[in-house]
């Protein structure tokens, strides 16, 4: 049986390909948890055959060109290429961005009956990029054969995430999400990244302050990852770097001691600047201690201008999440 596997990072794709678990493995690494979402036309073009899409705006852009040439997949659209395989498997990691990509994929396939008939989902409990290829076959993540009900739920969730407010995403929690086993946790953890009414911080920002609180902490000690103390799975490397910048390089900082920045590709390409960043010793300011203790609100003293799904968050239009009452707080 010919098999196509779609996954959400290149290291996992490489491991699956080396293990011989599919004829072709394609990673889709588009980030959906940070920044403004692409407009509808760009979302549609992403999985379409390549025409004029710039690099980074097509679903095959994270696969080596030689592999695409060798497999005959170069410039193909998702539906078109899937039709040539007997089975199409979606190997999705536990990260929240991976779950959003799953929603996007299923929504895209929802109107194609032939594509739906061969879709199988495998939910990974761990990132497998570093697992020995010989051990992958033994992992055996259970296969869920997808039906129209799965795709309709995914489509509704994807539309909710793209909506201009978090209301529809919150309303997902009032429905049965069991067809997509990780969707409920994904929904809650994303809502937790909205500012809290007390501190004004999202969950990852609050965790960063918690980890910095002992003092004399180096920046990468607060980043998430395997066996790291920051267990949050919503934001990745670049996004957490931007959040730390936002806490330390702002009008009224909550974190002191960050000796370099901003956290950009330019900084990473300069070994002196990157080394200075790594050697920074972080601690909380008096204001940061007050924020962490619930006596100050970070957003009352600092600007916010970022995106949560389709919602543009600003100080004047600040949707918040109260985890104590499990409720969404509408802007004043």
C-alpha positions, 0 to 999 in steps of 0.5 A: 500500500502506498502511504503519504504521511503529513506531520508538523516538523522536519525532524519528525518527518525525517525520522519517519522517512528514514524508518520507512513508514511511508513512501513520502513524508511531508512536514508542515511547519507554518506557525499559527499560534503567533502573529496575524493569521493569513487572510482567506485567499492565502490560506486557500493557496497554501494547499493548492498547486504552486503558481505564484505563492512565495516561499514559505506560503506553500505546503511543500516548502519545508520538504527538501527539493530533491525529495519532492523531485524524486517523488514527483511531488514538486509544486503539487496541491495537497488534494491532487497529490493525496489522490495518488496514494492509497493511504494518507496519515496525519501524524500530529504532535502534542504541541498546540500549533500542531493541533491547529495545523490539524484543524486547518488540514481537515477543514481543507479536506472537508469538501473532498469526499475522495480525500476523506475516505483515505484519511487516518489520524495518529496523535503523537504523545511525544516529539519523535524527531530524536527517536531512533528510526528503528524504534519508531515502528514500535511506538504504534500511535493508534490510528483513527479513521476519519469520517465526515463528523471529524471534518465538520468538527475541525472546520467549526473549530478552525473557523472559531479560532480565526474569528475576530473575537475568542467567543466562538473558540470559548463556546467550543468548550460547551460542545462534545469535542471527543472526536478530536481527542486533543481539541479540548485541552488545546482550546483551554491552553490557548485561552489561558494565553489571553491576559489574566484579569489580575496580573495582565499576563498570559500563562506562558508569560506568568510561567516565565516570571515564576521561573525568573523569580529565584534570580540569577537565571539565564534566559534559556532556562525559561524556554520550553522543551524536553525535560525543561521546567517550562512545560507550556506547549503553546509557544515555540522557541522564537515566540518565547524569546519574543515574550521574554523581550516583552517582559524585559524590554518595555516601558515598565519592565518586570524582568531585569538583566537581559543584556542583549536583544531583541530576540531576532535572527540578526542577534542569532547570526552575531555570535558576540551578541548571542553569547551576551544574551546567553550569559545574561543573568535575569531577576525580577524587578520590584514591579515584576515581583508585584505582578507575580504576587498579584498586586500589580497588573502588567498591562496597566503600565505596558502596551499590548499589540499582538494577535491571538488567532483572529483576535487583535489584542490591544490595551483598548480591546483586551479580551481576558481569561479568568482561569479561576472562574473559567470564563472569558472577560469581554473588553470594557 
